[in-house]
């Protein structure tokens, strides 16, 4: 089975293949944005996490590659106030 992904740079669908090759075992590294935790959860927060999870599971279980997935959690630089002033939540 092949997985085709849209490459926004070339604007074409391309067959997925891992960039890393450790001996004879290909390994896939995925970095994605995680939840932004400064407010209430909403569908916009969920969509990016959900897509990354589906992509990881497809590569792992359908294509059979080992996957290492790193995800950030955003909370730096968000103010305690909804306006453009106030304390940074991380500093507080």
Secondary structure, 3 states (H helix, E strand, C coil): CCCEEEECCCCEEEECCCCEEECCEEEEEEEEEEEECCCCCCHHHHHHHHHHHHHHHHHHHHCCCEEEEEEEEECCCCECCCCCCCCECCCC
